[in-house]
């Protein structure tokens, strides 16, 4: 069950083509209980269309943009041509994730004896969609489940399901630290610098690999590039700062993203 009964103008929706006529295609909206929608031939594709079935066919899954909604008359007008390939892929990915999340909520409801509508309502209230809560549960070590204000058995069930089924995407970036210390105890200075280059940052892994004096490879793995970039900058600045305060020299050389 979707949180809303009707889509909003401008929204992207996943549809199944039910019937194709010479002048239009009739579809059902998968996320809205199979409500019917209409794609006029002028909204099927750009340019002149000779045969509509060259562009759309019965049984096909399509992503459409909502042009207008009239709940009173039960009309939903849609456009296929206004959705580009990137939008289509992103929407299909989101839709598939929502299907998986709906199934997982069914598991939690069955395991706890709680009505699935109660669980869905709590998730929709906080997240707007079902899948993001499972991803955030994993990235926060389960803390995200507390935001739902559900009973403990339900929260524990959602946490267990998330940990069993969600693999949080990770990215890796790399760079190099070059550090030189002229002091007699320069080795110890470099050691302190390397230790400072491994700050504890939640959900971030920082690895330092000796390449050959005076170069060290620094690799950061994080949930996203923004977090990774901040982490590698923090680690590099900390290390260079230790060396420079001890009278040495240091610099950070950024390398292209690798993952």
N, C-alpha and C positions, 0 to 999 in steps of 0.2 A: 504494500500500500504506500503510495506517495504521500508526502506531507500535505500537498495541495491537490485539490480536485481538478483544477484547470491550469494549463500552462500560462505563462506571461508573455506579452508581446516582446519579441526580440530574443526569446529563449531558444536554445538549440534542443531539439528533441529527437529521440530515436523512434523510428516508425517502421512498421511492416506494411508493404504494399499489398492492399487487398483486392483492388480492381483497377484496371487501366482502360480508360475510354479514349476516344479520339481527341477529346477536348480537355481532359484532366485525368489525374490519378487520385484514387481514394485510398487512404491509409488508415491504420490504427496506431495510436500513440502507445508504445509499450510501457512507458512510465506513468501513464495516467489511466490505468484500468481499461485499456483498449478503446478509449474514446476515438471517434472518427474525425479525420481531417481531410482537407481537400488541397491538392496541389494543382492549380490551373496550368494549362499547357505553357503559358507565358512565363511561368516560374520553374519550369522543368530544367531548362538549359538556356544559355545565352545564344542569341542568333536564331535563325529561322529553323523550325523543326518540321521535317516532312513526315516522319514516322515516329510517334511518341514512344513506341516500344523499342526503338533504338537506344533510348536513354533510361527507361524504367520498365520493370516487369513485375508481375504478380509474385508474391513471396519474397521479394527482395527486402533486405534491411537497408534503410536509408536514414541519413541525418538531415533534418530540415530546420529551417528558421521559422519561428512563429511570426506571421504577419499581423494577424488579428484574431481576437477571441470574442465570441458572442455567446455567453452561457445561456442567455434567455432563449435563443434560437438553436443552441447546441452546435454552433458553427465554429470551426477552427480552420483558418486559411494559412497555408504553409508555402515556403519557398525552398526548392532544392538547389537552385542555381546560386543562391546567396551564401552557400556554405562551401568554404574552400577545403582542400584536402587535409591541411593541418587541423582545422577545426573538426573535420569529420573523424580523424583518427583520435584526437583528444576526447571527443564526446563518446565514441565507442569504447575507449579505454575506461572512462568514468562509468559508463553504463554497465560494463562487465564487472567492474569492481563493486558496484552497487548490488548486482545480482549475487555475487559471492557473499557480501556482507549480510544481505537479507537471509541467505541460507544459514549463515553463522548465528544470526539472531534467533532463527528457528531452533537451532541446537541449544542455545542458552535457555530459551523459553521451555523447551522440553526437559532440560536437565534440572531446572529450578521450579517448574510448575507455575511460572509467572506468565501471564498473557503477553504475547509478543508485541501487541499494540502498546502496552505500557513501556516496554523497552524502547521501541521505535520512537515513541513520542518524546522520551527523555533525550535520545540521541539527536533527533531532529531539532529539538529546542536549543541544544548547545552547538551543533555542528551544521545543520542544514542538510547534510547528507549522512548516509549510514557508514560508508567505508572509512572516512577520515578518523573516526574515533579508534578504530582498530589499529591503524597505523600510529596514531599518537600514543596509544597505550604502550606499544612496543618501544617507541623512542623515549618515553618518559618513565620507563620501568614500572608501568602500571598506574602512575599517579593520575593520568587523564581520566581513568574510570571514576575517580572520586567526584569529578565535576558533574556526573550524571545524576547524583543524588538518588541512587537506587539502593536497595537493600544489599547487604554484604554478599550473600550467596550469588546474586546476579552479577555483581562487580567481579567476584572471583571467577565466575564462569566466563565472562567476557575477556578477562585477562588471560585465562588459560587458552581460550580459543584464539586470541590475537597472537600469543606467543607461538602457538602451534602452526599458524597459517600465514602470518604476514612476515615477509622478508623486506625490511626497510632498505631502500636503495642507498648505496654508498658511492662516493666519488673520491678519487685520489689525485692529489696534486703534489708536485715535487719542486725542489730547488736545491741550491748549494750554499753552504756557509764556508767562507774562507776566513780563517782566524790565525793571527800571528801575535805571539807575545815575546818581547825581547828579554824579559826578566829571567833571572836564574831559575825561578820556580815556575817558569812559563807553562810547563806541563800541567801543573795544578790549576793554573788560571784557565787553561783550555778545558780542563775537566769540569771546573765550576761553570763555565760558559755552557757546556753541553748539558749539564744538569738543569740549568735555568731554561734551556731550550725545550724542555719537556714539561710545560705547565699542565696541570690537571684541568681539562676542559671536558664538560659532559658530552658524551657521544662522539668524542674525537680521539683518534689514535695518532700519536706522533712518534715516528721512528727515525733514528739517526744512524747513518752508516758511514764508517770511515772509508774514504776513497783513497786518500794519500795526502800526506802533509802538503799544504795546510787546509785541505778541502774535506768537507763532510757533506754527505747527501742527507737532505731532510725530506721526509715523506709524510704527508698528512692525509688521513682518511677520515671523512666526515659525511653526514647525511646529505649535504648539498654544497655547491661551490661557494656560496656566500660564507657559510660557516668555515669551510676549509681555508678560504683566503684570509679570513680574520685570524684563524688559528696559526697559520704559517707565518703571518706577519708578526703576530705577538711573540711566537717562539724565536724567530730570527732576531727581532729587536732586543729581546732579553739576552740572547747569547752575545750579540755584538756589543751591547752595553757593558756586559761584564768585562770583556776583553779591553774595550776602550778605556774604561775606568781604571784598569790596571796598567795603562800606558801602552797597550798594544793596538793593533789595527784589525778591523773585521768588516766584512761586507756580505750581503746576501744577493745571490744571483738567482733570479726567478727562472723557472723552466716551464714549458708548455704543459697544459693539463694532460694527464695520461689516462684518466678513467672517469 
